[in-house]
Amino acid sequence: MTTATRNISDGTGANFKPNSQELLEGKAPTQEYFLNEYAREDWIAPWDIGKAQPNLVKAEEEGLLKGEILDVGCGPGDNAIYLASKGYQVTALDLSQHALDRAAKRSKEAGTPPDNPHFQQADLLKPVTKFGERQWDTALDSALLHCFPPAQQHQYLKNLHPLVKSGGHVVLFSTSDANPDPWVGPQRQSKADLENLFSEKAGWKLEEVKPDTYSTPAMGSGVMHIWHAIILKL
Ligand SMILES: C[S@@+](CC[C@H](N)C(=O)[O-])C[C@H]1O[C@@H](n2cnc3c(N)ncnc32)[C@H](O)[C@@H]1O
């Protein structure tokens, strides 16, 4: 199946033609999807809007991003680059080295300080050992959690947990059940799903969950409904 280069400039989704792996219909994408698609030079990801997500910009303005930032599943890097340009120290991780290469190129073009963001390949479905004991004040999960099927979501959060300082936070943007049928995107999650994932037993406290939107040309409306959650690491 060929993947057409998609026009992301109009923001309406009118030019978005999903490839066969992007018709998820409520299921999580495979890990191969990310690895294979980013390797294609002409592929524009459905989440690639060429700038930071507007909800991240809002969260930053509201002071929700504190201290050193770990951007997990950073993709083409615009969120991390935005935060670095605002003066944060940012470490940005992704499964795909091709995604990180795109991010590093954008970072250079944006003129961010040397090695900030620091881009690093890492698979969050495995324990991340390459940083030793290092921990971050804030982890940003912008559309990563919903990329994993439910069983793997617990594994991911187990791996994320030691990377966040006690008293630090996760800022989460993740698909919600407010997205109506027919639905072609990744799994929709209820508030109860988040409560189950971020339980005190697992070492988290869900402090705030509110409805928000995530910009993506993959939706006809240009946005996907998400939960905007703030989670305390106990
Ligand atoms: C939906 S995209 C979101 C990208 C970016 N955070 C944004 O909001 O524009 C999810 C990203 O997570 C990455 N990813 C998927 N599985 C991962 C894993 N196991 N470990 C680290 N990153 C992963 C993908 O390569 C992809 O870039």
The ligand as an SDF file (V2000), in Angstrom:
LIG
                    3D

 27 29  0  0  0  0  0  0  0  0999 V2000
    0.7230    9.3600   18.1520 C   0  0  0  0  0  0  0  0  0  0  0  0
    2.4210    9.6930   18.1180 S   0  0  0  0  0  0  0  0  0  0  0  0
    2.5520   11.1790   19.0690 C   0  0  0  0  0  0  0  0  0  0  0  0
    3.8040   11.9700   18.7650 C   0  0  0  0  0  0  0  0  0  0  0  0
    3.9770   13.2670   19.5820 C   0  0  0  0  0  0  0  0  0  0  0  0
    4.0220   13.0040   20.9840 N   0  0  0  0  0  0  0  0  0  0  0  0
    2.8850   14.2480   19.2610 C   0  0  0  0  0  0  0  0  0  0  0  0
    1.9710   14.4570   20.0620 O   0  0  0  0  0  0  0  0  0  0  0  0
    2.9390   14.8280   18.1490 O   0  0  0  0  0  0  0  0  0  0  0  0
    3.0970    8.4430   19.1860 C   0  0  0  0  0  0  0  0  0  0  0  0
    4.5940    8.3900   19.1530 C   0  0  0  0  0  0  0  0  0  0  0  0
    5.0300    7.3920   20.0870 O   0  0  0  0  0  0  0  0  0  0  0  0
    6.0830    6.6400   19.5290 C   0  0  0  0  0  0  0  0  0  0  0  0
    6.0890    5.3000   20.1470 N   0  0  0  0  0  0  0  0  0  0  0  0
    5.2650    4.2560   19.8680 C   0  0  0  0  0  0  0  0  0  0  0  0
    5.5920    3.1940   20.6090 N   0  0  0  0  0  0  0  0  0  0  0  0
    6.6310    3.5740   21.3940 C   0  0  0  0  0  0  0  0  0  0  0  0
    7.4300    2.9000   22.3530 C   0  0  0  0  0  0  0  0  0  0  0  0
    7.2310    1.5990   22.6280 N   0  0  0  0  0  0  0  0  0  0  0  0
    8.4210    3.5820   22.9620 N   0  0  0  0  0  0  0  0  0  0  0  0
    8.6500    4.8890   22.6410 C   0  0  0  0  0  0  0  0  0  0  0  0
    7.9410    5.5810   21.7260 N   0  0  0  0  0  0  0  0  0  0  0  0
    6.9440    4.9200   21.0980 C   0  0  0  0  0  0  0  0  0  0  0  0
    5.7880    6.6060   18.0510 C   0  0  0  0  0  0  0  0  0  0  0  0
    6.9390    6.3370   17.2800 O   0  0  0  0  0  0  0  0  0  0  0  0
    5.1940    7.9970   17.8150 C   0  0  0  0  0  0  0  0  0  0  0  0
    6.1780    8.9310   17.4460 O   0  0  0  0  0  0  0  0  0  0  0  0
  1  2  1  0
  2  3  1  0
  2 10  1  0
  3  4  1  0
  4  5  1  0
  5  6  1  0
  5  7  1  0
  7  8  2  0
  7  9  1  0
 10 11  1  0
 11 12  1  0
 11 26  1  0
 12 13  1  0
 13 14  1  0
 13 24  1  0
 14 15  1  0
 14 23  1  0
 15 16  2  0
 16 17  1  0
 17 18  1  0
 17 23  2  0
 18 19  1  0
 18 20  2  0
 20 21  1  0
 21 22  2  0
 22 23  1  0
 24 25  1  0
 24 26  1  0
 26 27  1  0
M  CHG  2   2   1   9  -1
M  END
$$$$
